[in-house]
Amino acid sequence: MESIQAIKQRFGILGNDQKLNRAVEKAMQVAPTDISVLVTGESGVGKESIPKIIHALSHRKHGKYIAVNCGAIPEGTIDSELFGHEKGAFTGATQTRSGYFEVADGGTIFLDEVGELPLTTQVRLLRVLENGEFIKVGSSKVQKTNVRIVAATNLNMAEAIKKEKFREDLYYRLSTVEIYLPPLRERKDDIHLLFRKFAADFAMKYKMPTVRLEDDAVELLQKYRWNGNVRQLRNIAEQISVLEQERNINATILREYLPGIGSNLPAVIQEKKKDSDFSNEREILYKVLFDMKSDLHDLKKLTLELMENDGHKNVKEENESLIKKIYGNDEEEIIPEEITDEQLEVLQITQQKTPDKQDKYYFAEEIEEEETLSLQDKELELIKKSLERHNGKRKAAADELGISERTLYRKIKQYDL
């Protein structure tokens, strides 16, 4: 029997991490049997190597090996691809077609991204695993197949089962033996080794000198999280090999190619900041509207207070900050904008969901009437009341409202009072 190192060399697997070696060892041990295997691990860790090892070391090595990316096949055609179809089974089925399970009879099928299979297809797959039977789409004839199934997924299967996106019975049939491949960030000692291998390959491919990392760049390479794992590392090595004139790469240069640290490459997608408050413009709009909600509520309270307490001397002082927020400073002379019907509807819903029960000015019968008014209507009513109280004297009304006489004059003209 070949050694682990010999198998890794044969299938192009680099690294000496203990978890990686254990995964290869399990693949070698399970290969001679017909046990179903589930390979798990993050995207980009190289899960496709394990089924190749299993097939090559099994008694099926002379049979067909077919790799199927379940996530890349449309839901409407996945059953036809896997199990075949009869002529006329659906629109476009102009002839009978054999599926992968029929073609791979006596060999091995690798179902990559098996967690993406539709539930109806999962039922068909379970039947194949249990008794080797399947039925073509559009047929009633039961057919037999003798295939070894190796599946792979980067999903959290326990979570998928909990959300009823994956059948629990199918999971247990697929994972008779589970082989886990560790992410690259858990293989720190292998990262530089892999980079050197990729750099050498690209130097040969593009006929240029091999790039080499300086000590500070190696340290940065090992500290980086590598969310895309080996696939991402290979991509970075290729970018640097092609784009950099300098063949000795230091940390400053390397940092430009690492997403989340700093990149000048449009092809590299920056990682989102974890502390970002918003994910899109709609959320920003909602945040602004919800902030305005409290101001609208306070303005309603001020309006009621003025209506119920004519001549109250402390009205201006108590609400000076609110008035400034609405009208702006006299120097700036900010004109409040009208709230659109859509924005007001959002504010109405929020106001109704979270009423301030401790507010003595909150009355259930008044909310329905008050909430239908726009901020402009409330402003107009406030100005009218103040002018009435002071018999049309603009200076006295402006002082009570906390705005300049000039601003009040402009409002009178705007509202045609």
C-alpha positions in Angstrom: 0.0 0.0 0.0 1.3 3.5 -0.9 2.3 5.9 1.8 0.4 9.1 2.6 3.2 11.2 1.2 3.2 9.1 -2.0 -0.5 9.5 -2.5 -0.3 13.3 -1.8 2.4 13.6 -4.4 0.5 11.5 -6.9 -2.6 13.7 -6.6 -0.8 17.0 -6.3 -1.7 17.6 -2.6 0.8 19.9 -0.9 1.2 20.3 2.9 2.1 18.5 6.0 -0.7 19.6 8.3 -1.9 16.8 10.6 -5.6 17.3 9.8 -4.8 17.2 6.1 -2.8 14.0 6.5 -5.6 12.4 8.5 -8.1 13.2 5.7 -5.9 11.6 3.1 -5.4 8.6 5.4 -9.1 8.1 5.8 -9.7 8.3 2.1 -7.0 5.6 1.6 -8.6 3.4 4.3 -12.2 3.6 2.9 -11.3 3.3 -0.8 -11.3 -0.5 -1.0 -14.9 -0.6 0.3 -18.1 0.6 -1.3 -19.1 2.8 1.7 -20.6 6.1 0.8 -18.4 9.1 1.8 -19.2 12.7 2.5 -16.3 15.2 2.2 -16.9 18.4 4.2 -14.9 21.7 4.4 -15.1 25.3 3.3 -15.1 26.3 -0.3 -11.7 26.3 -1.9 -10.0 23.7 0.3 -9.6 21.1 -2.4 -12.4 18.7 -1.6 -12.3 17.4 -5.2 -9.0 15.5 -4.5 -10.5 13.1 -2.0 -13.0 11.3 -4.4 -10.2 10.9 -6.9 -8.1 9.2 -4.4 -11.0 7.0 -3.3 -11.8 6.0 -6.9 -8.1 5.4 -7.9 -7.5 3.1 -4.9 -10.8 1.1 -5.2 -11.7 -2.0 -7.2 -13.7 0.4 -9.4 -10.6 2.2 -10.7 -11.1 0.8 -14.2 -14.7 2.0 -14.2 -15.9 5.4 -15.1 -15.4 8.4 -12.7 -18.0 11.2 -13.2 -17.9 14.4 -11.2 -21.2 16.3 -11.1 -21.5 19.9 -9.8 -25.0 19.8 -8.3 -25.1 23.5 -7.8 -24.4 24.3 -11.4 -27.3 22.3 -12.9 -30.8 24.0 -13.1 -33.4 22.5 -10.8 -35.7 21.7 -13.7 -33.1 19.5 -15.4 -31.1 17.9 -12.5 -33.2 14.7 -12.5 -32.7 14.3 -16.2 -29.0 14.8 -15.9 -28.6 12.3 -13.0 -31.2 9.7 -13.9 -31.8 10.2 -17.7 -35.1 10.7 -19.5 -37.3 9.0 -22.1 -38.2 10.6 -25.4 -41.0 13.0 -25.1 -40.8 13.2 -21.3 -40.8 17.0 -21.5 -40.5 19.7 -24.1 -37.2 19.4 -25.9 -36.7 15.7 -25.0 -36.4 14.6 -28.7 -34.7 11.3 -27.8 -34.0 9.0 -24.9 -31.0 10.0 -22.8 -29.0 8.1 -20.3 -28.2 9.8 -17.0 -25.0 9.8 -15.0 -26.0 6.9 -12.8 -26.6 4.7 -15.8 -23.4 5.8 -17.6 -21.3 5.3 -14.4 -22.5 1.8 -13.7 -19.6 0.0 -12.1 -17.7 3.2 -11.4 -17.8 6.2 -9.1 -19.9 9.3 -9.1 -18.7 12.4 -7.2 -21.6 14.7 -6.3 -20.1 18.1 -5.5 -22.2 20.7 -3.7 -24.7 17.9 -2.8 -26.4 20.3 -0.4 -27.8 22.2 -3.3 -29.9 19.3 -4.6 -33.7 19.9 -4.6 -35.7 17.9 -2.1 -37.4 15.9 -4.9 -34.0 14.9 -6.3 -32.9 14.0 -2.8 -35.7 11.4 -2.6 -34.5 9.8 -5.8 -30.9 9.8 -4.6 -31.9 8.1 -1.4 -33.5 5.3 -3.3 -30.2 4.8 -5.3 -28.2 4.6 -2.1 -30.6 2.2 -0.4 -31.1 -0.4 -3.2 -29.4 0.9 -6.3 -32.6 1.6 -8.1 -33.7 4.6 -10.2 -36.3 5.5 -12.7 -35.8 7.7 -15.7 -37.8 10.9 -16.1 -41.0 10.0 -18.1 -40.6 6.3 -17.5 -42.2 3.7 -15.2 -39.4 1.1 -15.6 -37.2 0.6 -12.6 -33.5 0.3 -13.5 -30.5 -1.0 -11.5 -27.1 0.6 -11.2 -24.0 -0.3 -9.2 -22.2 2.9 -8.4 -20.0 4.2 -5.6 -21.2 7.7 -4.4 -18.8 10.2 -2.9 -20.4 13.6 -2.1 -19.0 16.9 -0.9 -20.5 20.0 0.6 -19.4 23.3 2.2 -22.7 23.8 4.0 -23.4 23.3 7.6 -25.5 20.1 7.2 -27.0 20.2 10.7 -28.3 23.7 9.9 -29.6 22.7 6.5 -31.4 19.7 8.1 -32.9 22.0 10.8 -34.2 24.4 8.1 -35.6 21.4 6.1 -33.4 22.1 3.1 -31.7 18.7 3.3 -33.2 15.3 4.3 -31.8 13.9 7.5 -32.1 10.3 6.3 -30.1 11.1 3.1 -27.4 12.8 5.2 -26.9 9.7 7.3 -26.7 7.5 4.2 -24.2 9.8 2.5 -22.0 10.3 5.5 -21.3 6.7 6.5 -17.8 8.0 6.6 -17.2 11.7 6.8 -13.9 13.2 5.8 -13.1 16.8 6.8 -10.6 19.0 5.1 -9.3 21.9 7.3 -9.4 25.6 6.0 -6.1 27.1 5.0 -5.9 29.4 8.0 -5.6 26.3 10.2 -2.6 25.1 8.1 -0.3 28.1 8.7 2.9 26.2 8.1 1.6 25.1 4.6 0.7 28.5 3.4 4.2 29.6 2.3 4.9 26.2 0.8 1.7 26.4 -1.3 2.6 30.0 -2.4 6.0 28.9 -3.6 4.6 26.1 -5.6 2.0 28.3 -7.3 4.6 31.0 -8.0 6.9 28.5 -9.6 4.1 27.1 -11.7 3.1 30.5 -13.0 6.7 31.5 -13.6 7.0 28.5 -15.9 3.6 29.1 -17.5 4.2 32.8 -18.3 8.0 32.4 -18.9 9.1 34.9 -16.3 11.3 34.9 -13.1 9.7 33.4 -10.0 8.4 35.9 -7.4 9.8 35.4 -3.9 8.4 36.6 -0.6 10.5 38.5 1.9 10.2 37.6 5.6 7.6 40.3 6.4 5.5 39.2 3.5 5.6 35.6 4.7 4.5 36.7 8.1 1.6 38.7 6.6 0.7 35.7 4.4 0.4 33.4 7.4 -1.6 35.9 9.5 -4.2 36.5 6.8 -7.6 34.7 7.2 -7.9 33.3 3.6 -11.7 33.0 3.4 -11.2 31.6 -0.2 -8.6 29.1 1.1 -6.2 27.4 -1.4 -8.2 28.7 -4.4 -7.8 32.3 -3.2 -4.1 31.8 -2.4 -3.5 30.5 -6.0 -5.3 33.5 -7.4 -3.2 35.9 -5.4 0.0 34.2 -6.5 -1.0 34.4 -10.1 -1.9 38.1 -9.8 1.4 39.0 -8.2 3.4 36.9 -10.8 1.7 38.7 -13.7 1.4 42.3 -12.4 4.5 43.0 -10.4 7.8 44.1 -12.0 9.6 43.6 -8.7 10.3 39.9 -8.2 11.1 40.2 -4.4 7.7 40.9 -2.7 7.6 42.6 0.6 4.7 43.0 3.0 3.8 46.5 1.5 3.4 45.1 -2.0 1.6 42.0 -0.8 -0.9 44.0 1.3 -2.2 45.6 -1.9 -3.4 42.2 -3.1 -5.1 41.0 0.0 -8.8 41.9 0.2 -9.8 43.5 3.5 -6.3 44.9 4.0 -6.0 47.1 0.9 -6.2 46.5 -2.8 -5.7 48.5 -6.0 -7.1 45.8 -8.1 -10.7 46.1 -9.4 -11.0 42.4 -9.7 -10.4 41.9 -6.0 -13.5 42.3 -4.0 -13.0 44.1 -0.7 -14.5 42.5 2.4 -17.4 44.3 4.0 -16.7 46.1 7.3 -18.2 44.1 10.1 -19.1 47.2 12.0 -21.0 48.8 9.1 -24.5 50.1 10.1 -26.0 49.6 6.7 -25.9 47.1 3.9 -27.7 49.1 1.2 -29.3 52.4 0.4 -32.7 51.3 1.5 -31.5 50.6 5.0 -30.0 54.1 5.1 -33.3 55.6 4.1 -35.1 53.7 6.8 -32.6 54.8 9.4 -33.1 58.4 8.5 -36.9 58.0 8.5 -36.9 56.3 11.9 -34.8 59.1 13.3 -37.3 61.6 11.9 -40.1 59.6 13.6 -39.1 60.8 17.1 -38.9 64.4 15.9 -42.3 64.1 14.4 -43.7 62.8 17.7 -42.1 65.6 19.6 -43.5 68.2 17.2 -47.0 66.7 17.7 -46.5 67.0 21.5 -45.4 70.6 21.1 -48.4 71.4 18.9 -50.8 69.9 21.5 -49.0 71.8 24.3 -49.4 75.1 22.5 -53.1 74.3 21.8 -53.8 73.3 25.4 -51.7 75.9 27.2 -52.2 79.2 25.6 -49.8 81.8 26.9 -47.6 79.3 28.6 -44.4 81.3 29.2 -42.0 78.4 29.1 -43.1 76.9 25.9 -40.3 78.4 23.9 -37.6 77.6 26.5 -38.8 74.0 27.0 -38.9 73.3 23.3 -36.0 75.5 22.0 -33.8 72.6 20.9 -36.7 71.0 19.0 -37.6 74.2 17.3 -34.0 74.7 16.2 -33.9 71.2 14.9 -37.0 71.8 12.8 -36.2 75.4 11.5 -32.4 75.5 11.8 -30.4 78.4 13.2 -31.5 81.9 12.2 -28.2 82.4 10.5 -28.7 79.3 8.3 -32.4 79.9 7.8 -33.1 76.3 6.9 -36.5 75.7 5.3 -38.0 72.3 6.4 -38.7 70.0 3.6 -42.1 68.2 3.2 -42.2 64.5 4.0 -43.4 62.3 1.1 -46.5 60.1 1.6 -44.3 57.0 1.4 -41.9 58.3 4.1 -44.9 59.3 6.3 -46.4 55.9 5.9 -43.2 54.3 7.3 -43.2 56.8 10.2 -46.9 56.1 10.9 -46.3 52.3 11.1 -43.3 52.8 13.4 -45.2 55.3 15.5 -48.2 52.9 15.9 -45.9 50.0 16.9 -43.9 51.9 19.5 -46.2 54.5 21.2 -44.8 56.3 24.2 -47.3 55.2 26.8 -45.8 57.5 29.5 -46.4 60.7 27.4 -49.3 62.6 28.9 -50.0 64.1 25.5 -50.5 60.7 23.9 -54.2 60.0 23.2 -55.3 57.0 21.2 -58.1 58.8 19.5 -55.8 61.7 18.5 -53.1 59.6 17.0 -55.2 58.4 14.0 -56.0 62.1 13.1 -52.6 63.5 13.9 -50.5 60.9 12.1 -52.3 61.7 8.8 -50.9 65.2 8.8 -47.7 66.1 7.0 -44.9 68.0 8.8 -45.8 71.0 6.6 -49.4 70.9 7.9 -48.3 70.8 11.5 -45.9 73.7 10.9 -48.7 75.7 9.3 -51.1 75.1 12.2 -48.3 76.0 14.7 -47.7 79.4 13.0 -51.5 80.1 12.7 -52.0 79.5 16.5 -49.1 81.7 17.4 -50.2 84.6 15.2 -53.7 84.3 16.6 -52.5 84.5 20.2 -50.5 87.6 19.5 -53.2 89.3 17.3 -51.1 89.0 14.2 -48.0 90.6 15.7 -45.2 88.9 13.8 -42.3 89.9 16.1 -44.1 88.4 19.2 -45.0 85.3 17.3 -41.5 84.8 15.9 -40.1 85.2 19.4 -42.5 82.5 20.8 -41.6 80.1 17.9 -37.9 80.8 18.4 -37.3 81.9 14.8 -36.3 85.2 13.2 -39.0 87.6 12.0 -37.6 87.3 8.5 -38.1 83.5 8.6 -41.6 83.9 9.9 -42.3 86.5 7.1 -41.1 84.0 4.5 -43.3 81.3 6.0 -46.4 83.6 6.0 -45.7 84.3 2.3 -45.1 80.6 1.6 -48.4 79.6 3.2 -50.3 82.6 1.9 -51.5 83.6 5.4 
